[in-house]
Amino acid sequence: MISYEPLWTTLIEKNLSTYDLIYKMGFSANTVYRMKHGKNVTTKTLDELCYALNCSISDIVLHEKE
């Protein structure tokens, strides 16, 4: 299972919020909603997040064995 828990930690470390993701960085509210609720997003979205936050994929997602 994919967890987006590292994303929320990364946002806190960079002093950013979901508001910043949506209104300043241009991510859709639906994308943020899907990540908050552990739903799937595209690899393109993950790539764009890495670029926007200047971080690696491990700073955004975590694979957890069920």
C-alpha positions as CSV (number, residue, x, y, z in Angstrom):
1,M,0.0,0.0,0.0
2,I,1.2,3.5,-0.8
3,S,1.2,6.0,2.0
4,Y,1.6,9.8,1.5
5,E,2.6,10.4,5.1
6,P,6.1,11.5,4.1
7,L,4.5,14.3,2.0
8,W,2.8,15.8,5.0
9,T,6.1,15.7,6.9
10,T,7.9,17.3,4.0
11,L,5.4,20.1,3.8
12,I,5.8,20.8,7.5
13,E,9.6,20.8,7.2
14,K,9.4,23.3,4.2
15,N,6.8,25.4,6.1
16,L,4.2,24.8,3.4
17,S,0.5,23.8,3.5
18,T,-2.0,22.2,1.2
19,Y,-3.2,25.7,0.4
20,D,0.3,26.4,-1.0
21,L,0.1,23.2,-3.1
22,I,-3.3,24.2,-4.5
23,Y,-3.1,28.0,-4.9
24,K,0.6,28.7,-5.2
25,M,1.9,25.6,-7.0
26,G,-1.1,24.8,-9.1
27,F,-2.0,21.3,-8.0
28,S,-5.7,20.5,-8.2
29,A,-7.8,20.4,-5.0
30,N,-8.9,16.9,-6.1
31,T,-5.3,15.7,-6.3
32,V,-4.6,16.9,-2.7
33,Y,-7.9,15.3,-1.6
34,R,-6.9,12.0,-3.2
35,M,-3.6,12.0,-1.4
36,K,-5.1,13.0,1.9
37,H,-7.4,10.0,1.7
38,G,-4.7,7.5,0.5
39,K,-6.1,7.2,-3.1
40,N,-4.1,6.7,-6.2
41,V,-2.4,9.6,-8.1
42,T,-0.4,9.4,-11.3
43,T,3.3,9.1,-11.5
44,K,3.3,12.3,-13.4
45,T,1.7,14.0,-10.4
46,L,4.4,12.5,-8.1
47,D,7.1,13.7,-10.5
48,E,5.6,17.2,-10.5
49,L,5.4,17.2,-6.7
50,C,9.1,16.2,-6.5
51,Y,10.0,19.1,-8.8
52,A,7.8,21.6,-7.1
53,L,9.1,20.7,-3.6
54,N,12.7,20.1,-4.7
55,C,12.8,16.6,-3.1
56,S,13.0,12.9,-3.9
57,I,10.2,10.5,-4.2
58,S,11.0,9.0,-0.8
59,D,10.1,12.4,0.7
60,I,6.6,12.1,-0.8
61,V,5.5,8.4,-0.7
62,L,6.2,5.3,1.4
63,H,5.4,1.7,0.4
64,E,3.9,-0.2,3.3
65,K,3.4,-3.9,3.2
66,E,-0.2,-4.8,4.1
